[in-house]
């Protein structure tokens, strides 16, 4: 273990801690999964219990509706019973869908079977009750009316003096009325004794008719009508007894069985819910205990590993930190803690030894650098002096050489004036050529002087409106070809160095006019856009254009890239470039031969005091 590197020790310790954390996470995950499963089962059981309670309520309501129908016979109750039956089927399906036990599913199937049988019996009750109602309300009144007519017919057929037959007929009619009342009372309050009494009374009525000796048609018709009344009455009684028996026996038994099964299911669901709640509680306690133990164990292992690593790393690191602090103070040391180790601590100790050696070398290099810096400063001062001398030379040379040139021009003029009649044409041509070359030399010196003055003079800031500045510039430019010079209407107005900017426009516009090769239709257009902290000016012409290979050469001193026959010194663009760059701007050319040229340059919107001093210096 001591031979392992610190990296390996840290990796091993971290791996052990991560493994413990993963194990702890797995324990928590398994416990949470078990809890979630039990909670889901509890939720399903609770839903099933709620549905079963609703089923029990619907069963009671179903029985209530059936009893009301049997009592009142309203047809609307039939639809209500069927709706309740359909709702019970839906609830039972929900219970089966949420049921997790086979016994609950089987019990639900049994309840559904009893409900279907209950509905079938109810349909039979509806049919029998409707039959009884039709017999009592329709058929019985018709037959009773026929019997009454038969009594009247038979009474009319008897002789008025036949007292005995008339008495028997009256008794028979009275007995029929009594039997009819007994039958009707039975349907209001069913009682078997009423039916038996009604049948016996009808037999007595027929016996009274038998005592009448007449055998004519009215008597036979009356007996037949009495038999029909008895038959219909008994059929109505049978139908009533049938649906009452179905309601009171079979349907009551089915309803009781349904209620019993529903209560059984609720009891089973409650028991399962209690069992699951106990399982959830036990699982929660078990998960909490295992999680606490695993966390304690992981914490103990982490503390042990951390202590081991701290003992093997922190103390040597502290000693090396002190060593590096001394090395950062540029000390050189002879001994280094941990140098004998083979791990990263030993490597750091070796690095400290290297730093100590480098400190020694650094001190030596700093001494050499200080000597070189002193030498460099001396050379810089010499170079600055030389540059100043060169600038002064250019200024003095361009200024002092103009006097001899003016004397040469004056001398040539005097010679021409004094000896004009004696000079040969060739000599006169030489004098003219001498005068022109002296003038050209003087212009070259003027341009050299202007070039050397760029940045040397203090350019005061003025509020400059570009529009009138351009108009003033055009007044001093020679434009023999009447080249049209235009610019955009919204030229800026800002505080800047007027004279340098005016010199730039004077050179660029003058070159564009001077080099335009068109006899007519020459154009120069000036535009301005704001780009960040600068204005970007563009001078565009439709002249002969410039070869792209000559673009860089155009800004060099005494270099000409246009028509050599056009007068010029080759210093104009060099002066423009130096002037623009002194104020922190740039200039470029975009041109092709035969397509005109565009000179674009940037000029600062605001010239700070620092820029003024740097440009002046």
C-alpha positions as CSV (number, residue, x, y, z in Angstrom):
1,X,0.0,0.0,0.0
2,X,2.9,2.4,0.8
3,X,4.3,1.9,-2.7
4,X,1.0,3.1,-4.4
5,X,1.0,6.5,-5.8
6,X,-1.2,9.2,-4.3
7,X,-3.4,9.1,-7.4
8,X,-3.9,5.4,-6.9
9,X,-4.7,5.8,-3.3
10,X,-7.2,8.6,-4.0
11,X,-8.8,6.5,-6.8
12,X,-9.1,3.5,-4.5
13,X,-10.6,5.5,-1.7
14,X,-13.0,7.3,-4.1
15,X,-14.0,4.0,-5.7
16,X,-14.7,2.5,-2.3
17,X,-16.8,5.5,-1.2
18,X,-18.7,5.5,-4.6
19,X,-19.3,1.8,-4.3
20,X,-20.8,2.3,-0.8
21,X,-22.9,5.2,-2.1
22,X,-24.1,3.0,-5.0
23,X,-25.0,0.2,-2.6
24,X,-26.8,2.6,-0.4
25,X,-28.7,3.9,-3.4
26,X,-29.6,0.4,-4.5
27,X,-30.9,-0.3,-1.0
28,X,-33.0,2.8,-1.0
29,X,-34.2,2.1,-4.5
30,X,-35.3,-1.5,-3.7
31,X,-37.0,-0.2,-0.5
32,X,-38.7,2.6,-2.4
33,X,-39.9,0.2,-5.1
34,X,-41.3,-2.2,-2.5
35,X,-43.1,0.8,-0.8
36,X,-44.4,2.1,-4.0
37,X,-45.8,-1.4,-4.9
38,X,-47.5,-1.7,-1.5
39,X,-48.8,1.8,-1.7
40,X,-50.2,1.1,-5.2
41,X,-51.8,-2.1,-3.9
42,X,-53.3,-0.1,-1.0
43,X,-54.6,2.5,-3.4
44,X,-56.2,-0.2,-5.6
45,X,-57.7,-1.8,-2.6
46,X,-59.1,1.5,-1.4
47,X,-60.6,2.2,-4.8
48,X,-62.1,-1.3,-4.8
49,X,-63.5,-0.8,-1.3
50,X,-65.0,2.5,-2.4
51,X,-66.5,0.9,-5.5
52,X,-67.9,-2.0,-3.4
53,X,-69.6,0.5,-1.1
54,X,-71.1,2.2,-4.1
55,X,-72.2,-1.3,-5.3
56,X,-73.9,-2.0,-2.0
57,X,-75.7,1.4,-2.1
58,X,-76.8,0.7,-5.7
59,X,-78.2,-2.7,-4.7
60,X,-80.3,-1.1,-2.0
61,X,-81.5,1.4,-4.4
62,X,-82.3,-1.3,-6.9
63,X,-84.4,-3.2,-4.4
64,X,-86.2,0.1,-3.5
65,X,-87.0,0.8,-7.1
66,X,-88.3,-2.7,-7.7
67,X,-90.6,-2.5,-4.6
68,X,-91.9,0.8,-5.7
69,X,-92.7,-0.6,-9.2
70,X,-94.5,-3.6,-7.7
71,X,-96.5,-1.2,-5.5
72,X,-97.2,1.6,-8.1
73,X,-96.6,0.0,-11.4
74,X,-95.1,3.1,-13.0
75,X,-93.3,2.3,-16.2
76,X,-90.6,5.0,-15.5
77,X,-89.3,2.8,-12.7
78,X,-88.5,0.0,-15.1
79,X,-86.0,2.3,-16.9
80,X,-84.5,3.4,-13.6
81,X,-84.1,-0.2,-12.6
82,X,-82.3,-1.0,-15.8
83,X,-80.0,2.1,-15.5
84,X,-79.1,1.0,-11.9
85,X,-78.3,-2.5,-13.2
86,X,-76.1,-1.0,-16.0
87,X,-74.3,1.2,-13.4
88,X,-73.7,-1.8,-11.2
89,X,-72.2,-3.7,-14.1
90,X,-69.8,-0.8,-14.7
91,X,-68.8,-0.6,-11.1
92,X,-68.2,-4.4,-10.9
93,X,-66.0,-4.1,-14.0
94,X,-64.0,-1.4,-12.3
95,X,-63.5,-3.5,-9.2
96,X,-62.4,-6.5,-11.3
97,X,-59.9,-4.2,-13.2
98,X,-58.4,-3.0,-9.9
99,X,-58.6,-6.3,-8.1
100,X,-55.2,-8.0,-7.4
101,X,-56.6,-11.2,-5.9
102,X,-58.4,-14.1,-7.6
103,X,-61.1,-14.4,-4.9
104,X,-62.2,-10.9,-5.3
105,X,-62.5,-11.4,-9.1
106,X,-64.5,-14.6,-8.6
107,X,-66.8,-12.9,-6.1
108,X,-67.4,-10.1,-8.6
109,X,-68.3,-12.6,-11.3
110,X,-70.8,-14.2,-8.9
111,X,-72.3,-10.8,-8.1
112,X,-72.6,-10.0,-11.8
113,X,-74.4,-13.4,-12.3
114,X,-76.9,-12.7,-9.5
115,X,-77.5,-9.2,-10.9
116,X,-78.2,-10.6,-14.3
117,X,-80.6,-13.2,-12.8
118,X,-82.2,-10.4,-10.7
119,X,-82.8,-8.4,-13.8
120,X,-84.3,-11.4,-15.6
121,X,-86.7,-12.1,-12.7
122,X,-87.6,-8.4,-12.7
123,X,-88.5,-8.6,-16.4
124,X,-90.8,-11.5,-15.6
125,X,-92.4,-9.5,-12.7
126,X,-93.0,-6.7,-15.1
127,X,-94.7,-9.0,-17.6
128,X,-96.8,-10.8,-15.0
129,X,-97.8,-7.5,-13.3
130,X,-98.8,-6.1,-16.7
131,X,-100.8,-9.2,-17.4
132,X,-102.6,-9.0,-14.1
133,X,-103.2,-5.3,-14.7
134,X,-104.7,-5.9,-18.1
135,X,-107.0,-8.7,-16.8
136,X,-108.2,-6.7,-13.8
137,X,-108.6,-3.4,-15.6
138,X,-109.8,-4.6,-19.0
139,X,-111.0,-8.2,-19.2
140,X,-112.7,-8.5,-15.8
141,X,-114.9,-5.3,-16.2
142,X,-116.0,-6.5,-19.7
143,X,-117.0,-10.0,-18.4
144,X,-118.7,-8.5,-15.4
145,X,-120.7,-6.3,-17.7
146,X,-121.7,-9.3,-19.8
147,X,-122.8,-11.1,-16.6
148,X,-125.0,-8.2,-15.6
149,X,-126.6,-8.1,-19.0
150,X,-127.1,-11.8,-18.9
151,X,-128.9,-11.4,-15.5
152,X,-131.1,-8.8,-16.9
153,X,-131.9,-10.9,-20.0
154,X,-132.7,-13.9,-17.9
155,X,-134.9,-11.8,-15.6
156,X,-136.8,-10.5,-18.6
157,X,-137.4,-14.0,-19.9
158,X,-139.1,-15.2,-16.6
159,X,-142.8,-14.8,-16.1
160,X,-143.8,-12.0,-13.8
161,X,-145.8,-14.4,-11.6
162,X,-142.9,-16.9,-11.2
163,X,-141.8,-15.8,-7.8
164,X,-139.5,-18.7,-6.9
165,X,-137.3,-18.3,-10.0
166,X,-137.1,-14.5,-9.6
167,X,-136.0,-15.0,-5.9
168,X,-133.3,-17.5,-7.0
169,X,-132.2,-15.1,-9.8
170,X,-131.9,-12.2,-7.3
171,X,-129.9,-14.3,-4.9
172,X,-127.6,-15.4,-7.7
173,X,-127.1,-11.8,-8.8
174,X,-126.3,-10.8,-5.2
175,X,-123.8,-13.6,-4.8
176,X,-122.0,-12.6,-8.1
177,X,-121.8,-9.0,-6.9
178,X,-120.2,-10.2,-3.6
179,X,-117.8,-12.4,-5.5
180,X,-116.8,-9.5,-7.8
181,X,-116.1,-7.3,-4.8
182,X,-114.0,-10.0,-3.2
183,X,-111.9,-10.4,-6.3
184,X,-111.3,-6.7,-6.6
185,X,-110.4,-6.4,-2.9
186,X,-107.9,-9.2,-3.5
187,X,-106.0,-7.1,-6.0
188,X,-105.9,-4.2,-3.6
189,X,-104.7,-6.3,-0.7
190,X,-103.8,-9.8,-1.8
191,X,-105.3,-12.5,0.5
192,X,-105.9,-16.1,-0.5
193,X,-109.0,-16.3,1.7
194,X,-110.7,-13.7,-0.4
195,X,-110.1,-15.8,-3.5
196,X,-111.5,-18.9,-1.9
197,X,-114.6,-17.0,-0.6
198,X,-115.1,-15.5,-4.1
199,X,-114.9,-18.9,-5.8
200,X,-117.4,-20.4,-3.2
201,X,-119.7,-17.5,-3.7
202,X,-119.7,-18.0,-7.5
203,X,-120.5,-21.7,-6.9
204,X,-123.5,-20.7,-4.8
205,X,-124.6,-18.2,-7.5
206,X,-124.5,-21.0,-10.1
207,X,-126.4,-23.3,-7.7
208,X,-129.1,-20.6,-7.4
209,X,-129.4,-20.6,-11.2
210,X,-129.7,-24.3,-11.2
211,X,-132.9,-24.1,-9.2
212,X,-134.5,-22.2,-12.0
213,X,-136.1,-24.8,-14.3
214,X,-135.8,-22.7,-17.4
215,X,-133.5,-24.1,-20.0
216,X,-133.7,-21.3,-22.5
217,X,-130.7,-19.5,-24.0
218,X,-130.4,-16.6,-21.4
219,X,-129.7,-19.0,-18.6
220,X,-127.1,-20.9,-20.5
221,X,-125.4,-17.6,-21.5
222,X,-125.4,-16.4,-17.9
223,X,-123.8,-19.6,-16.7
224,X,-121.1,-19.3,-19.5
225,X,-120.4,-15.7,-18.6
226,X,-120.0,-16.7,-14.9
227,X,-117.5,-19.3,-15.9
228,X,-115.6,-16.8,-18.0
229,X,-115.6,-14.4,-15.1
230,X,-114.2,-17.0,-12.7
231,X,-111.6,-18.1,-15.3
232,X,-110.3,-14.6,-15.9
233,X,-110.4,-13.7,-12.2
234,X,-108.4,-16.9,-11.3
235,X,-105.9,-16.1,-14.1
236,X,-105.4,-12.6,-12.8
237,X,-105.0,-14.0,-9.3
238,X,-102.4,-16.4,-10.6
239,X,-100.5,-13.6,-12.3
240,X,-100.5,-11.5,-9.2
241,X,-99.4,-14.4,-7.1
242,X,-96.7,-15.1,-9.6
243,X,-95.0,-11.7,-9.6
244,X,-95.5,-11.4,-5.9
245,X,-93.8,-14.7,-5.4
246,X,-91.0,-13.7,-7.7
247,X,-90.6,-10.4,-5.9
248,X,-90.9,-11.7,-2.4
249,X,-89.0,-15.0,-2.8
250,X,-86.7,-15.3,-5.8
251,X,-85.7,-11.7,-6.2
252,X,-85.4,-11.1,-2.5
253,X,-83.1,-14.1,-2.4
254,X,-81.0,-12.8,-5.2
255,X,-80.8,-9.4,-3.7
256,X,-79.9,-10.8,-0.3
257,X,-77.2,-12.9,-2.0
258,X,-75.9,-9.8,-3.8
259,X,-75.8,-7.8,-0.6
260,X,-74.1,-10.6,1.2
261,X,-71.4,-11.0,-1.5
262,X,-70.9,-7.2,-1.6
263,X,-70.4,-7.1,2.2
264,X,-68.0,-10.0,1.9
265,X,-66.0,-8.2,-0.7
266,X,-65.9,-5.1,1.4
267,X,-64.8,-7.1,4.4
268,X,-62.1,-8.8,2.3
269,X,-60.9,-5.5,0.8
270,X,-60.7,-3.9,4.3
271,X,-58.7,-6.9,5.6
272,X,-56.3,-6.7,2.6
273,X,-56.0,-2.9,3.1
274,X,-55.1,-3.4,6.7
275,X,-52.6,-6.1,5.7
276,X,-51.0,-3.9,3.1
277,X,-50.9,-1.0,5.5
278,X,-49.0,-3.2,7.9
279,X,-46.7,-4.3,5.1
280,X,-46.0,-0.7,4.2
281,X,-45.2,0.2,7.8
282,X,-42.9,-2.8,8.2
283,X,-41.2,-2.1,4.9
284,X,-40.7,1.5,5.8
285,X,-39.2,0.7,9.1
286,X,-36.9,-1.9,7.5
287,X,-35.8,0.4,4.7
288,X,-35.1,3.2,7.2
289,X,-33.1,0.9,9.4
290,X,-31.0,-0.5,6.5
291,X,-30.5,3.0,5.1
292,X,-29.3,4.3,8.4
293,X,-26.9,1.4,8.9
294,X,-25.5,1.8,5.4
295,X,-25.1,5.5,5.8
296,X,-23.3,5.1,9.1
297,X,-21.1,2.4,7.6
298,X,-20.3,4.5,4.5
299,X,-19.6,7.5,6.7
300,X,-17.2,5.4,8.9
301,X,-15.4,4.1,5.8
302,X,-15.2,7.6,4.3
303,X,-13.7,9.0,7.6
304,X,-11.2,6.1,7.7
305,X,-10.2,6.6,4.1
306,X,-10.0,10.3,4.5
307,X,-7.9,10.0,7.6
308,X,-5.4,7.6,5.9
309,X,-5.2,9.9,2.9
310,X,-4.8,13.0,5.1
311,X,-2.0,11.3,7.0
312,X,-0.1,10.3,3.8
313,X,-0.8,13.5,1.8
314,X,-1.6,16.6,3.9
315,X,1.5,16.6,6.2
316,X,4.0,16.2,3.3
317,X,1.9,18.7,1.3
318,X,2.2,21.3,4.1
319,X,5.9,20.8,4.3
320,X,6.2,21.2,0.5
321,X,4.0,24.3,0.6
322,X,6.4,25.9,3.0
323,X,9.2,24.9,0.8
324,X,7.6,26.4,-2.3
325,X,6.8,29.6,-0.3
326,X,10.5,30.0,0.4
327,X,11.3,29.2,-3.3
328,X,8.7,31.9,-4.4
329,X,10.8,34.3,-2.3
330,X,13.7,33.3,-4.6
331,X,15.6,31.4,-1.9
332,X,17.9,28.5,-2.8
333,X,17.6,25.4,-0.6
334,X,19.7,22.4,0.0
335,X,17.2,19.9,1.5
336,X,13.6,19.1,0.4
337,X,11.0,17.2,2.4
338,X,9.7,14.0,0.8
339,X,12.5,13.7,-1.7
340,X,13.0,10.0,-0.7
341,X,9.4,9.1,-1.6
342,X,8.4,7.3,-4.9
343,X,5.0,8.9,-5.3
344,X,3.7,12.3,-6.4
345,X,5.1,13.9,-3.2
346,X,8.6,12.7,-4.2
347,X,8.0,14.1,-7.7
348,X,7.0,17.5,-6.2
349,X,10.1,17.5,-4.0
350,X,12.2,16.9,-7.1
351,X,10.3,19.7,-8.8
352,X,11.1,21.9,-5.8
353,X,14.8,21.1,-6.3
354,X,14.5,22.1,-9.9
355,X,12.8,25.4,-8.9
356,X,15.6,26.0,-6.5
357,X,18.2,25.5,-9.2
358,X,16.1,27.8,-11.5
359,X,16.0,30.5,-8.8
360,X,19.7,30.5,-8.9
361,X,19.7,30.7,-12.7
362,X,16.9,33.4,-12.6
363,X,19.0,35.6,-10.4
364,X,21.9,35.2,-12.9
365,X,19.5,35.9,-15.8
366,X,18.0,38.9,-14.1
367,X,21.5,40.4,-13.6
368,X,22.2,39.8,-17.3
369,X,18.7,41.2,-18.3
370,X,19.4,44.4,-16.3
371,X,22.7,44.9,-18.1
372,X,20.9,44.3,-21.5
373,X,18.1,46.7,-20.5
374,X,20.5,49.4,-19.7
375,X,22.2,48.8,-23.1
376,X,18.8,48.8,-24.8
377,X,17.8,52.1,-23.2
378,X,21.0,53.6,-24.4
379,X,20.4,52.3,-28.0
380,X,16.8,53.6,-27.8
381,X,17.9,57.1,-26.9
382,X,20.5,57.0,-29.8
383,X,17.8,55.8,-32.2
384,X,15.4,58.5,-31.1
385,X,18.1,61.1,-31.6
386,X,18.9,59.7,-35.0
387,X,15.2,59.8,-36.0
388,X,14.9,63.4,-34.8
389,X,18.0,64.3,-36.8
390,X,16.6,62.6,-39.9
391,X,13.3,64.6,-39.5
392,X,15.3,67.8,-39.0
393,X,17.5,66.9,-42.0
394,X,14.4,66.4,-44.2
395,X,13.0,69.7,-43.1
396,X,16.3,71.7,-43.4
397,X,17.2,70.0,-46.7
398,X,13.8,70.7,-48.3
399,X,13.8,74.3,-46.9
400,X,17.5,75.3,-47.6
401,X,17.7,73.7,-51.1
402,X,14.8,75.8,-52.3
403,X,17.1,79.0,-52.3
404,X,19.6,77.7,-54.8
405,X,16.8,76.4,-57.0
406,X,15.1,79.8,-57.0
407,X,18.5,81.4,-57.9
408,X,18.9,78.9,-60.8
409,X,15.4,79.7,-62.1
410,X,16.1,83.4,-61.8
411,X,19.4,83.1,-63.5
412,X,17.8,81.2,-66.4
413,X,15.2,83.9,-66.7
414,X,17.8,86.6,-66.8
415,X,19.9,84.8,-69.4
416,X,16.8,84.4,-71.6
417,X,15.8,88.0,-71.2
418,X,19.3,89.5,-71.8
419,X,20.3,87.2,-74.7
420,X,17.0,86.2,-76.3
421,X,18.0,87.6,-79.7
422,X,21.4,85.8,-79.6
423,X,20.2,82.4,-78.4
424,X,19.8,79.6,-80.8
425,X,16.5,77.6,-80.7
426,X,18.4,74.7,-79.2
427,X,19.9,76.9,-76.5
428,X,16.5,78.4,-75.8
429,X,15.0,75.0,-75.4
430,X,17.8,74.1,-73.0
431,X,17.0,77.1,-70.9
432,X,13.3,76.3,-70.9
433,X,14.0,72.7,-69.9
434,X,16.3,74.0,-67.1
435,X,13.6,76.3,-65.8
436,X,11.0,73.4,-65.8
437,X,13.3,71.0,-64.0
438,X,14.1,73.6,-61.4
439,X,10.3,74.1,-60.9
440,X,9.8,70.4,-60.6
441,X,12.7,70.1,-58.1
442,X,11.1,72.9,-56.1
443,X,7.7,71.1,-56.0
444,X,9.5,67.9,-54.9
445,X,11.1,69.8,-52.1
446,X,7.8,71.4,-51.1
447,X,6.2,67.9,-50.9
448,X,9.2,66.6,-48.9
449,X,8.8,69.6,-46.5
450,X,5.0,68.9,-46.2
451,X,5.7,65.2,-45.6
452,X,8.2,66.0,-42.8
453,X,5.8,68.4,-41.2
454,X,3.0,65.8,-40.8
455,X,2.6,65.3,-37.1
456,X,5.1,67.9,-36.1
457,X,2.7,70.8,-35.9
458,X,0.1,71.2,-33.3
459,X,-3.2,70.9,-35.1
460,X,-5.9,72.8,-33.2
461,X,-9.4,71.4,-32.9
462,X,-12.2,73.3,-34.7
463,X,-15.9,72.6,-35.3
464,X,-15.8,71.4,-38.9
465,X,-18.8,71.0,-41.2
466,X,-17.8,68.7,-44.0
467,X,-20.2,70.2,-46.5
468,X,-18.7,73.8,-46.6
469,X,-15.2,72.3,-46.2
470,X,-15.7,70.4,-49.5
471,X,-17.0,73.5,-51.2
472,X,-14.0,75.5,-50.0
473,X,-11.7,72.8,-51.2
474,X,-13.2,72.8,-54.7
475,X,-12.5,76.5,-55.0
476,X,-8.7,76.0,-54.9
477,X,-8.6,72.9,-57.2
478,X,-7.9,73.4,-60.9
479,X,-10.7,71.6,-62.8
480,X,-10.1,72.3,-66.6
481,X,-12.2,69.3,-67.7
482,X,-15.2,70.4,-65.6
483,X,-15.3,67.0,-63.7
484,X,-18.6,66.9,-61.7
485,X,-17.8,66.6,-57.9
486,X,-20.8,65.7,-55.7
487,X,-21.3,64.4,-52.2
488,X,-24.1,63.1,-50.1
489,X,-26.5,65.6,-48.5
490,X,-26.0,64.5,-44.8
491,X,-22.3,65.0,-44.4
492,X,-21.3,65.1,-40.7
493,X,-20.3,68.1,-38.6
494,X,-17.9,67.5,-35.7
495,X,-14.9,68.9,-33.8
496,X,-11.6,67.8,-35.4
497,X,-8.3,69.0,-36.8
498,X,-9.4,71.0,-39.8
499,X,-6.2,71.6,-41.7
500,X,-5.0,68.0,-41.9
501,X,-8.5,66.8,-42.9
502,X,-8.7,69.5,-45.6
503,X,-5.2,68.5,-46.9
504,X,-6.5,64.9,-47.3
505,X,-9.6,65.9,-49.2
506,X,-7.5,68.3,-51.3
507,X,-5.1,65.6,-52.4
508,X,-7.7,62.9,-53.0
509,X,-10.2,65.1,-54.9
510,X,-7.4,66.8,-56.8
511,X,-5.9,63.4,-57.9
512,X,-9.4,62.2,-58.9
513,X,-9.9,65.3,-61.1
514,X,-6.4,65.4,-62.5
515,X,-6.2,61.8,-63.5
516,X,-9.8,61.5,-65.0
517,X,-9.3,60.6,-68.6
518,X,-12.7,61.5,-69.8
519,X,-13.1,64.7,-71.9
520,X,-16.7,64.9,-70.8
521,X,-18.7,63.1,-68.2
522,X,-16.1,62.9,-65.5
523,X,-17.5,62.3,-62.0
524,X,-16.3,62.3,-58.5
525,X,-18.6,61.4,-55.6
526,X,-17.9,61.6,-51.9
527,X,-19.7,59.5,-49.2
528,X,-19.5,59.1,-45.5
529,X,-20.7,56.4,-43.0
530,X,-20.2,56.1,-39.3
531,X,-18.3,52.9,-38.3
532,X,-17.8,52.6,-34.5
533,X,-15.7,55.5,-33.3
534,X,-14.7,56.6,-36.8
535,X,-16.2,58.2,-39.9
536,X,-15.4,56.3,-43.0
537,X,-15.1,58.7,-46.1
538,X,-15.0,57.4,-49.6
539,X,-13.9,59.3,-52.7
540,X,-15.1,57.5,-55.8
541,X,-14.3,58.5,-59.4
542,X,-15.0,57.1,-62.9
543,X,-11.4,57.5,-64.1
544,X,-9.1,55.0,-65.7
545,X,-8.6,52.9,-62.5
546,X,-5.5,51.5,-60.9
547,X,-4.0,48.0,-61.3
548,X,-4.5,46.1,-58.0
549,X,-0.8,45.2,-58.1
550,X,0.0,48.9,-57.8
551,X,-2.2,49.7,-54.8
552,X,0.5,49.4,-52.1
553,X,3.0,51.2,-54.3
554,X,0.6,54.2,-54.7
555,X,1.2,55.2,-51.1
556,X,5.1,55.2,-51.2
557,X,7.2,58.3,-51.5
558,X,7.9,59.6,-55.0
559,X,6.0,56.7,-56.6
560,X,3.5,57.4,-59.4
561,X,1.0,54.8,-60.6
562,X,-1.1,57.0,-63.0
563,X,-0.4,58.5,-66.4
564,X,3.3,59.6,-66.4
565,X,2.4,62.5,-68.7
566,X,0.3,64.2,-65.9
567,X,2.3,66.6,-63.8
568,X,2.9,65.4,-60.2
569,X,5.6,64.6,-57.7
570,X,4.4,61.2,-56.4
571,X,4.3,62.5,-52.8
572,X,0.5,63.3,-52.5
573,X,-0.8,59.9,-51.5
574,X,2.3,59.4,-49.2
575,X,1.4,62.6,-47.4
576,X,-2.3,61.6,-47.2
577,X,-1.5,58.2,-45.7
578,X,0.9,59.6,-43.1
579,X,-1.6,62.3,-42.2
580,X,-4.5,59.8,-41.7
581,X,-2.4,57.3,-39.8
582,X,-1.1,60.1,-37.5
583,X,-4.7,60.6,-36.4
584,X,-5.4,56.8,-35.9
585,X,-7.1,56.2,-39.2
586,X,-6.5,53.9,-42.2
587,X,-6.7,54.3,-46.0
588,X,-7.2,51.8,-48.7
589,X,-7.8,51.6,-52.5
590,X,-10.5,49.6,-54.3
591,X,-10.0,49.7,-58.0
592,X,-9.6,47.7,-61.2
593,X,-8.2,49.0,-64.5
594,X,-10.9,50.7,-66.5
595,X,-13.4,50.7,-63.7
596,X,-12.5,53.9,-61.7
597,X,-11.1,54.0,-58.2
598,X,-12.5,54.3,-54.7
599,X,-10.2,55.8,-52.0
600,X,-11.7,55.0,-48.5
601,X,-10.2,56.4,-45.3
602,X,-11.3,56.5,-41.6
603,X,-11.1,59.6,-39.4
604,X,-11.7,59.6,-35.6
605,X,-15.0,61.1,-34.6
606,X,-13.5,62.4,-31.3
607,X,-9.8,63.3,-31.0
608,X,-8.7,62.9,-27.4
609,X,-6.0,64.9,-25.6
610,X,-3.8,61.8,-25.6
611,X,-4.1,61.5,-29.3
612,X,-3.3,65.1,-29.9
613,X,-0.1,64.8,-27.8
614,X,0.9,61.6,-29.5
615,X,0.3,63.0,-33.0
616,X,2.0,66.2,-32.1
617,X,5.0,64.3,-30.8
